[in-house]
C-alpha cells in the first residue's frame, strides 16, 4: 500500500446530516472546513425524517411546556440542563432555518403546527411528510451557495488519530485508496446504528461507525442500552423492501387509530393517552397485540381524519399506493422497527467528548437530552441546536503543537472470496440476532446468547481491509456488543429498555448512566 495522501484543514466534519451540515456551515466562518460523507452527501437519517421538528413557537406554547414533555418522555433519565438548552435555543435555530429558505407548511399565512405523541401542544413544524428533506435542502443549498466548505463524498473513515492524548484527525479510504486528514478539531456527526437490527427505518449507512471510531480511540460511550423502536412502519410481508418505510407519528397526531388484525382498537387499554402515548409504550403495545393475535402486524386506520390525506401525507400516500394500499380508504398494515439511538458518544453541553479536540453531535452523541426515550420530533432539533453549539466550541480550538510524524494506516491483508462472503453472511446473522435478543423486549438469557454469538465471531475484527463493507460489519459487531453488555447490566425496565425478567423500574437507578471506555 502506498503512503496515504495527507490533507490538512482547520476543521474536519464527518457526516452530512443536520448536525454535520449545521456544524460545518458555522465552522466555515472560522477556517478551512472539510465535510466528509460515507455515501453521497444527501444520504443521512435527516433526509428520511418525515414527521417534523419540534419548537415552542406557538403563542399558547412555551419552552417550559416543551421541557416538561421532553422530561416526561425521557422516563427519569434526561439531563435537565441539556433539555433546557434544547427547548430554549431551539426556536431561534428554527427561525434561522426559515431565514435560510426552509419552507414549512402554513395555514392562512401562518406556520401550521401539528401534534405528535407525548406532546402537550401542537408544536411540530412540518413540510408535508418530508420535513428532513426540506431542512437538508435548505442547509445544503446554503453551504453550496457560500462555497466555504469542501465536500468529500463516498469516503469511509477507518481510524481516528490520537497523539498526546488528543485527536488530530483521521485515516480514511477514498476510491479504495488511503487518505489521511489532519485538523485542529474533528467532529463526528455520523448518525445512529439502526442497521444493527434486521427491522429498522434507517438509511443503509447507519452502521454505528462514529461510535466505533470514538470507542476504539478511547472515548467514553454512554447509555448504549437505549434504542428507540418506532411503532409504525409499513409491513409488506414477503414483499418487504430492503429499506423499511416509516409511517410518521404525525399520522397518529392527526387522529389515526391503531387496530389489531381483528379490527379492534387496543391502545386505550395500554395507556390513557392511547395512540399518543410515548413511543416506547406504543411499540410494546403493538408487539404485545401481535403476540396475542398471532399476527405479524397491526393496522393503522386513517378513516376518521378530517383533512386532505394526499396533501398532508403525500410521500406516505404515494409509497403505500405502490404497495396497492390506498390510505384514504384502506387500513395500513404496520409493525415496529428500530428507529433512533438514544445512546452514543458521551459529550458535554458543547459537544466535547472525553478526548480533547474530538467533538460529537446529533444521533451519534449522547449528553442525555433524550433520556431513556426520545420525544417525537426532538431529533432534528437536537442536531440543529447542538450542532450549532459544538461549532462554537470547536471554533475555539488552537493550532496543534508538537505534532509528531503521522501514524500510518495499517497495511491490509488480502481477503479471499470465501472470507469476504462469510463476513457478509455474518452481518445478516448478527442483525437477526440483535432483533431477536436486544430489541423491543429483552431478558438475561437472550442477551447472554447474543453475547456468546458475538464472542464466537470476534476473529472478524482481526481482518484488515480497505473494503468499506467489511469495515462496516466490524463496526456493527463492536457496537452490538456494547449494546448487549449495557442492556444486560441495566436490571430494570425504563423507557425504550424493557426487560421481561425485570419489568419494573428501579428507582435506585434513576439518573444512572451506564458508561464504558475501551480497556487499555
N, C-alpha and C positions, 0 to 999 in steps of 0.2 A: 504494500500500500504506500503510495506516495505521501510526502508530508502534506498536511492539510493547508488549505488557503486560510489565512488569518485576517479577519476583518474587525476593525475597531470602531466603536461608537461610544457616545456618552450613555445612551440608554437602550437597553435591549428588552423588547416586549414580546413574550411568547404566547400567542393565542389571539384570535381575531373576533371574539365575541364582544359583548357590550363592555365588559371590564377592560379588555385589552385595547379596544378602539378608544374608549374614554381616556385611558391612561396614556396611550401613545399620542393622541392629539394634544393633550396638555403638556406632556414632556417635550414634544417637538418645539415648544416655545422656549425651551431652556438648553437645547443642544441637539446634536445629531442623534436621531432616533430610528431604530430598526424594528419593524414589526414582522414577526415570523409566524406562519401558519403551517400546520402539518398537512393540510389539504389546500384547496383553493380558499381564498380569503373570505368567502361568504359562508363557508361550511362551519357552523357552530350551533350550539343549543339556542342561542339568541335568535337565529334565523328560523328555528322551528317553533318558537314561543307563540302561542295562539291568543291566550286569554287577554292579557294586558299588563299594565304597570300601575301599581297602587301608589296613590299620593293623596294627602289630605288637602285637596284644592276646592272642595265644595264649601259653600257658605255655611252649611249646617254641620260641617266636619271640622276636625282639628287634629293636629299631631298627637295630642293626648289620647284621643279615641283610637287612632291607628296604633299607637303604642300599646294600649290595653289589649287590642285584638291580637297583636303580634305576640305579646307575652302569654296570653291565654293559649294560643295555638302551640307555642313552644313547650308547653307542658312542664314548666318549672325549671327549664334548663337554659333559658335565654340570658345572654349578657345584657343587662338592662341599660348599661351605658352605651353599648353598641346599638341597641334598638332605638334609644333616644336620638342618637346621631342619624340613624336611618330615616326616622319619621320627620325629624326637624329639618334636615338638609335636603330631603327628598323633593319637596315641592319646588325648590329653587333649581335643582338639577333638571327636573322635568320641564320647567319653563324654558331652560336653556335649550333642551331638545326641540321644543316647539319653535324657538327662535332659529334653530338650525334648519328647520323645514319639515320636522316630523309632523305628519298630518293625522291627528287623531279624529275619530268620529265626532260629529257635532249634531246638535238638535236645536232648531230655532236659533241658530247662530251662536250657541253656547256649547262648550265641551259636554259630550254625552257620557255620563258615568254609568257603569254597571256594578252589580254586586256579585261577589263570589263567596264561597264557603268560609265561614267563621269571621267574616267582616260584618261589623255592625252598621256600616254605612255604605252607600253606593259611591265608591272612590276609585274604581278601576277604569282608567283611560284605555281605549282600545282603538285599533284600526281594523275594522271588520273582525275577522278571526285570524289575522296575520300581523299582530302588533310587533312581534320581534323583528319581522322582516322590514317593517316600516322604520323602526328605530335603527336597525343596522344600515339601512339605506341612507338615512339622514347623517349618521356618524361617518359612514364610509365615504359619502359624497363630500362631506366637509374636509376629510383628510385628503382626498384626491384633489379637491379644488385648491387647498392650501399648499399642497405639494411639498410638505416639510418632513414627511415620514417615508422612509424607504420600505417598500412592501416586498416581502420574500415569501412566496407560497411554496407548497409541496416540499417542506423541509422538516425532517424528523430530528428532534433533539435527543441525543443519546446519553449525555452526561453533563452535569454542572461542574464547573471548575472551581475548586476551593483552594485558596492559598492564604496562608497566615490566618486561617480561621474565618475568611470572608469569601463571598462569591465574586469572582471576577469575570464570569462569562459562562460559555458552554461549548461543548462539542456537538456537531450536528452532521446529518447526512443530507446532501442535496444532489439529486440526479446520480445517486449511488457513489458519490464522491465525498470525502471528508471535508468539513468546513469547521473552522473554529471562530467563535465570536467573542470579543473582549469588550467589556463595558464597565463603567463605574457603578452602574445599578442594573440588576436583572429582575424583570417582573414576570412571574408565572401567572397566566390568565388562561389556562388550558382547559377549563371546564371540568366536567364531572367524570363519572365512570360507569354510566348506565349499561354499557356494553358487557359488563361483567355478568349480567343476567340475560337469560335467553328470551325473556319477555321485557322489553324496555321501549321507551319513547325517544331515546337519544340518537343523535347522528352517529354514523359508524366510527367516527374518530374519537368518541368518548370512552377511552380505554384506561383512564387513570394515569396517564403519562406524567402529568405535573406532580401528582402526589408521589409517585415513584421516584422521580428525579430529586425532589426535595428530601424525601426519606433516605434515599441512598447517599445523599450528600451530608446527612447528619442533622437535618432539620426535624423538629418535633411535629407530629401529626396528632390530631385531636378528634374525638367523637366519631370514630370510624364505624361505630355500630349503627349509625342513623342514616338509613336510606329511605327516602320517601317514595311510596308507591302510589302512582296516580290511579284513582278509582276507575276511570272510564277511558279505555282505549278500544278502538274498533276491533271486534272479534270476527275473524273470517274463516276460522276452522282450517281445513286443508288448503284453502285459498290464501292463507296468511302470507303477506308480502315480506320481503327481507326486513323492512322497517315498519314497526307497528305505528299506526296512525292514532294520534291523540284526539279525543273528543273533549274539547275545552270545558273547564269548570264553569265558564261563563254560561254554558247551556243550562246547567242547573241553577245558576244565578238568575237566569231569566224565567225560571219556573218549571223546567223539565223534571219529570219524576222517574224514579228507579222502580222497576218491576221485576219480579223473578220470572222464570220461564213459564209459570202458570198465569202470568199477567197480574199477579198480586203485588201491590205496593208494600214494601217492607221496612223502609228506613225509619218511620216513626216508632217502631218497636225497638230500635237500637239507640236512638238519641233524640232528645226533644227538638233539636234543630233539623231533624230529618235529613233531607238531601243537602242541606247547607251546614252539616256538621263538619268538623275538621277532617282533612283528607285521610289521616290515618284511621279514623273511626269509620269513614265511608268505605275505604278499601277493605278493611277487615269485615265489615258487614256484608259486602258483596261476596267476599271469599267464603264467609260462613253460609250465606244463602246458596251459593253454588254447591257447597258440600251437602247441605240439607236436601237440595233438589237433584243431586247427582248430575249437575249441569256444568258446562264449560263456560257459561256466560250468564249475564242477566240482560235486561233491556232498559234502554233509556227512551222515555216517552215524551215527545215534544208536542203532542196534540193540543195541549191547553195553552201554549204560548200565544200571547196576543201581540204579535209583531210579524214583520215580513221576514221569515226564516231565511230565505235565499239571500236577502240583502244583509242581514245581521251576521249570518254564518256562511258566507259564500264558499270558503275553502272546504269546510266540513260537508256542505251540501254537495259540492262537486265530487269530492272523494267518495262519499257514500253512494252517490249515483253511479259512479264507476263500478261499485260492487252490487249494483242493482237494488239499492236501498234508497227509497225516496223519503227523506226525513220529514217532509211536510205531511206524510200520511202513514209511514211505516215506523215501527219500533226499531231502534238501533241496537244490535247485539254488542254488548261491551263487557270487558273484563279488566282487572287491574294489571299494571305493569310498572317496573322500576322507572322512576322519573327524575328524581333530583337527589343530590347527595348533600346532606347537612354537615357531614364531617369533612376533614381535609387538612391542609397545612395550617398549623397554628400561627396566627398573626396577632399583632396588637391593633389598636384602633386606627392606625395609619398604614396598615398593610405590611408592616415589617415582620419577617419571620424570625426564627431564633438564630438564623445565620445572617450576620451583617451584610449589607448590600444586596440581599435577596428579599424580594417582596412578592406578595401573592394577593390576588383579588378575584372576586366572582366566585363561582361554584367550587373552584379548586381550593379556596381558602376557608378557614374556619376560625372565626372570632366569637362564635356563639350567638350571632344575631338571629339565627333561626331556631335555636334551641334544639329540642328533640323532634320538632315537626314544623316545617316552614309554612307560614301563612301564604295562601294563594296570592300570586302576582307580586310577591315581595322579591322574587329572584332578580328580575330585571332592575328593580330599584337598588338592590344590593350591589350589582355590578356597576351601576351608574354612580352611586354615592361613594362607594369605597374604591372604585377605580379612580375617581377624582381625587380622593384623599391620599391614596398611596402615591399618586403622581406628584402631589405637593411635597411629600416627604422624600420620595426618591430623587426629585429635582435638586435637593439639598446635598446630595452625595458629592463628596470631594474626589479629586483625582486619586487614582490608585498609586500608592507609594510602595517602593521596594518590590516591584514586580519581578519575580524570578522568571526563568525560561518557562514557556508554556508547556504544561503537561500534555504529552501527545496521546491521541486515542490509541487504545489497544488494537493490535492487529487482529482482524477477524479470522476465524477458522473457515475452511471450506465446508459447506453443508451439503451432504449428498441428498438426493431426491427423496430417499426413504425417511431420513431425519426431518427434512422440511415438511413432508406430508404428515409425519407423526405429530409434529408440534402443532400444526394447524388442526389436526383431528382432536388433539388435547384441548384446544381452545373451545370447541363446541361442548366437549365433555365437562369442562370447567364451568361454562355458562349454565349448562343444565343442572349441575350440582349446586351452584350458587342459588338458582331459582328454587331448587328442591329443599335446601337446608338453611339458607340465610336470607329468605325473602320475607313475605308478609307475616308468617308465624315461624318461630324457631324453638328449639329445645336443646338441651345439653347433648343428647345422643346424636342428633343431626349435625350439630356444629362440630363435634369431635370426629364424626365420619368425614365431614368436609375437610377438616384439618389433616386427617390421615391421608386423604386423597392428594391434597396439596403437597404434603411432605414426601410422598412417594414419587412425585414428579419434579422435585426440586432440581434435578440434574439439568432441566431445561434452562435454568439460569446460568449454567456454565457455558452455554453456546455463545460464541462471539461472532457477530454477523453485521453486515451493512444492510440487511433486508428489513425494512420497517415492519413488515407483517409479523416477523419473528420477534422483533423487539416489543411490539405491542402485546404479544402473548406473554412475554416475560414480565412486562409491567402489570398485566392483568393478574398474573399469578401472585405477585408481591402484594398488590392491593387487596386481593381476595383473602389472603392470609391475615392481613391487618384487620379487615372487617370481621372475619370469623373469630379471631382472638378477642377483639373488643366485645363482640356480641356474647361470647362465652363468659367474659368477665362481668358484664352487667347483669346481675342476677335479680332482675325486676323487669316489669313492663312499663315503658314510658314513651309517649309519642309514637314514632314510627317503629320503635323496637319493641316487639311483642314476644314474650317467652311463654310457651304453653306450660312449662314447668314452674314459672314464676309469674303468674298472671296479674299480680297486684303491684302497685308502686311501693317502693321502699323509701320512706321519707328521709332516711339517713343518707341516701344517695342524691337527694335534691341538690342541684347546683354542682354535682360531682362531674368533672370532665375527665374522661379517660385519655391520657396522653402517652404516646410512645415515641421513642427515639431509637434508631438503629444501634445495636450494641457495637462497641468499638473493638 
